[in-house]
Amino acid sequence: MSRKLLRTATALTAGLALAPVLVACGGSTTADAKGDEKVVTVYSADGLKGEKGDGWYDKVFADFTAKTGIEVEYVEGGSGEMVQRAVREKTNTQADVLITLPPFIQQADGKGLLQPYRPQGSDRVNGADKDSGGKWTSVVNNYFGFVYNKKELPEAPRTWEQLLDPKFKGKLQYSTPGVAGDGTAVVIKSMHDFGGKEPAMEYLKKLQANNVGPSSSTSKLAPKTDKGEILVANGDVQMNFAQSKSMPNLGIWFPARDGGKPTSFALPYAAGLVKDAPHTENGKKLLDHLLSEDAQKLVSEVGGGFPARTDVRPTDANAVELMKIMSGVEIFEPDWADIDKNLTAYVDAWKSATGS
C-alpha cells in the first residue's frame, strides 16, 4: 500500500477533534518502557496519515483517544518492512495492531504474528476482504494505480507499452517489490495483464531501461511526480487521491495492455491483532473503533478511500470523484493464496529480470 520507516517521534495533530495530542513513535521508546497502559501501538503501511496531520488516521486516532483515553503510538513503514520488524520482535513484541496491504497481511499470518479477533462491524465486511479465521480484517478499501504529471504530459499514458518510450528514461519510478506493498502490486498486476510470470518479467526487464531505481517508499514518489522530477510512478488510489489535494499536478491512471482495458485490483489496508501484544485489550478497542460506522463514514471524506463496511455508502464529494476515477476500470481478484505461497519466488524473478 511502501515506504520509509519513521525514525523519530512526531506528533499526530488532533486538530479535527478536541483530543489529546497523539504521539507517533518510530524509535526505541515503547509503551512498556513508558509504563503507560493507556496506550496502543500500531505498525502500519503509510498512506492513511496526512502529510499535514489531516489524514484518516489523524482524525480517527484523535477521536479514539478522546473516547477512551488511550493514546496511539504510531510506527510507519513499507508493508514488508513492518512485517519484518514484527518478526524480529517476536521474542519481545512491541506492536499491538498491524496494518498492511496484501499479500503482506497474509504473510504476517503465515509467520505466526497474528491472533484471531473479529472486530465489531467486521460482519459487515465482504468475505474476500477479511480472513475466514478472524486473523485480519480490511479497515479501508483501496485499489492499485499509477500517477502521472498532468502539467508535463498532455494526457495520461494508456498502456504498459507506452512506458517503454525513451522519453520516460530517468522519468519513471516504482517502489521496490517485496519491500513496498504497492511495489509488489506492480509485479502482481503485470503478471495478470501480460498473462503470467515469464511475459511479465520480460516486460519489466525492458522497462528497467527507463526506471530511476529502487524506492522503499511509494508515498515519496507522488511528490516527485507532482514536481516533475519524474513523470510516472506507481501508487494506490486512496493515497494518491488524498495527496492530489495538495499536489495539483498529480493525476491517477491505470495501465492497460495495448488494445486492452485498464485494470486494477483491490489493495485494502488490512488490520490484525498482534499475537502476544503488550496491550491486547487496547488493540481490540482500536480495531473496533476503526470499523465503527463513525470511522468508516470518514474514509472517503477525510481519507480519500473506500469504506470497508458494505453498509456504509458515502455520498460526499470525494466519494463521487472516486467513483469517476474508477469508472471503466476492470477489477480482477488476485489469487492471494498463490501469491502468499510464491511471493519470494516472484520477487526473486523480478530481481533477476531487472538486475536489482
N, C-alpha and C positions, 0 to 999 in steps of 0.2 A: 500499500500500500503503500530500505529506503533510507538510509538516512542517518545523519551524523548524530552520535550519542551526545547528549547534553553532559558536559563535564563539570559545570559549575551550577550552583543553586541560583535559580531565578524565581521571581515572584509571579504567580498567576494572578493577574488583576481581577478583582471581583467587582469591576465597575458596572456590570449589568445587574448586580444584585447587592443588597445590603448584607454583606457577609464578611467574615474574617479573611485576611489575605491567605492564599493557598501557597505553600512553599514547594517549589519544584526542585527535587534533589536528584542530581545525577552523579554525585561524588560518593565518598565513603560513608557519609553520615547516614545512619539507618534509624528506623523507628525504635528498634530495641535499644540502640545506643543512647537515644534521647530519653528512654524510659517513659515515653508518652504512649499510652494505649489508645488515645483518641486520634488514631492515625490509620491510614490505609495507603499502601504503596502500590502504584500502578506502573508496570513496564508496558510501553505502548509504541507501536509504529507511529510515525508522525503523520500529520495531515489534518488532525481534528483540533489541534490547539492553534489559535490565531496568532499571526505574526505580531499583532498589537494587543494581545490579550482579549480578543473579541471572537474567539472561536467557540465551537460547541463544547469542547472540554472546559474552557474557561467559565462558561455560563453554568453548565450542569455541575461541575465540581464546586463552584461557589454556592449554588443552590443546595447541594448535598451537605456542605459544611454548615450552612445556615440552618438546615433542617435537623442535623444530627450532632453537630459539634465535632464531627470527625474531620480532620484535615487530610488533604490528599497530597502525598509525596509522589511526584511525577518524574519518571525517567523515560526519555525518548530516544529511539534509535531505529535502525532498519529492522524489519520483521525478523530476519535471520539472526541479526545481531542481538536482538532481545532474547530470542530463544537460546542462543549460545551462552549469553550471560547467565540466564536462569539455570542452564545445565551446569555451568561452572560453580554455581552457588548451591547446588543440591544438598550439600552437607551442612550448609548454613544459609537456609532460604531467606531471602530478603524481600521478594515481591509477594504481594497478596493477590493481585489481579494481573493477568497477562492478556494483552490485546494486540493481535497481529492480523495480517492479511493471510489468506490461503496461499500456498499449502503449508505455511509455517505453523498455523494453529494445529493442523493435523500432525505435523512433525513434533510439536510440543507434547501432544497427547502420546504419540508413539514413544517419546523419550521419558514417559512417566512423570511429566511435570504438572499434570492437571488432575484435579479431583472432581467427582461429579457434583454438580449443583445446577438445578433448574431455576433460574430467577423468576420472580413474579412477572407475569406478562410473556414469558417465553412460549406459552401455549398459543400465543398469537403470532409466532414467528413460523414461516414456512419450514417444512421438514428439511428441505435442501439447504437451509441457512442455519442449521443447528445440528449438533451431534446427537445421534439417536440414544447414546448412553449418558447424555447430560454433561459431557465434559466441556463443551463450549457452545455459545450462542451468539449469533450476529447481533450487534447493537446498532450499527449503521450500515445500510446497504450502499453499494458503490459499484462503479464499472471502470474497467481499464480503458485508457485512451492515450492520445498523444496531444501535444501542444505545438503551436507554431507562432511565429511573429507576424501579426496581421499588418504591421506597418511595412515590413521589408518584403513580404510576399503578398502579391495582389489577391491570391486565393489560397486556401489550404491545399496541400498536396492531397491527391486522392488515393494513390496506390503505393504499395511497398516498392514497386519497381521505380517509381519516380525518385525515391530517396537515394537511388544509385547514381543519380545525375552528379557530375563533378562539381556543380555549383554548391552542393552541400558538403564538400570536402572541408573538414575542420569546423563545420557549422551544424553538426548533428551529434547528439549525445544521448545515451540511455544508461540508466543506473545498472549496477552490476547484478546479474543473475546469481542466485544463491546467497546474496547478501541483502538485497533490497526486494521487497515483495513485488513492487512494480517492475523491477528489472527481471525478476523471474517470470513475470507475466509476459514480457517480450518473447521469451522462449516459448511459453505456452501458446500464445496467440499465433506466432509464426508457424509452429508445428501444426496447429489447426488449419490455418489459411493455406499453407503450402502442402498439406496432406501427409505429414509425417516428419520424423526426426531428421532423416537424411536430407530431403529437399530444403527443410528449414535451415539446417546448418550450412548447406551450400549457399543459400541466400545471405545468411548472417556473415559468412566469410567474405562475400563480396561487399557487404555493407560496411565492413570494418575499415575499408579504404577511406570512408568519409567520417568515421567515428572519432570524436575527440579523445575518448578513452574512458576508463572506468570511473564510476562515481558511486560511492556508498549511499549517497543521499539523493533521492528523487526530488524531494521538495526544493532543493537548491537549484534544480535545473530550470524551473519556471522563471525565477528572477533573471537568470542568464538569457533565457529566451526572450523575455519581455524587453531587456536592454539591447537585444540584437547581437549579443556575444555569440550566441548560437541561434539557429533559425528553427530547429525542430528538436523535440525531446519527448521522452515518454512521461507518463504521469497517470493520474486517475481522475475521474470526473469530479468527485467531491472536492478533493484537494485543489485541483486546478480551477474549478468554478469559484471556490472561496478566494483563491489567490487573484483571480481576474478582477475582483472588485477594487483592488489597489494596483493592478498591473494592466493598464488599458490596451497594451499591445498583444495580450495573450489570447489566443484562440484555441478551441478544442476540436479535435478531429479524430477519425477512426480509419486506419489504413484498410484498404481492400486489395485483393489480388487484381491484377489487370483484367478488366472485363467482369469482375465480380462485385458483390455488395460489401459495404463496410461492415465489419464485425466487431463484437466486443463480448465480454463475459463478466459476470458478477464477481466482484472482488471486495467482499464485505470486510468491515472491521469486526473480527470475531473475538469475543471475550471469554476467558475461562478463569476459574478459581484455582490458584496455585496450590499444589499438594504441599502439606506441611507448612502452609503460610503462617507467618508470625501473628497475623491478625485476621484469622479466617472469618470470624463473625462480621467484622467491619467490611471485609471483602464481599461477603454475601449482601450486605446492606447496599454497598455501592452498585453491585450488579443489578439488584432490584431497582435502584434509582435510575440507572442508565436505560432500563427497559420500561420505566414508568410512562404513562401517557403524556405527562407534562414534559418529560425529557425528549420523548420521541416526536412530539409536536414541534420541537425546536430544531430538529435535524436539518430540515431544508431551510427554514427561515434564518437560522443562525449559522449552521454548519455547511450549508450548500450541498447536503447529501440526501439520501433516500431513507425514510424510516424503515427499521427492521420489522416493526409490527404491521401486520396487514390491515388491522382495524384503524390505523392512523393514516388518514388521507389528507395531507395538507393542500391548501389552495392558495398559499401565499405567492407572491410574485416570483420568488426563487423556484418554487415547485413548478410553476408554469413554464419558466425558462428552461429548467432542467428537462422537462418533458419534450420541449422543442429540440434540445441538443440531442436527445436520444432517438428522435423521430427518424425512421428509415434505417436504423442500425439493427442488424441481425444479431440476436443474442444466442450464443451457444453455451452449453454447460460442459466444462472440462471433466474428465474422469479423474477426480481428485484422489481416489484410491490408487490409481496407476501413477499419478504424479508424485504422491507421497512415497510410494514404494520405489520409484525410479528417479527421484529428484537428483540424487548425486550423480547418476549416470547421465542425465540430461545436462546438468551443469558442466560436467566433465567434457561432454561432447561439444558444448559451446566454447569452453576454454580451448579445446583442441582446434576447433574451426577458426577461432578468432586470434589464437596465439596469446590469449590473455592469461 
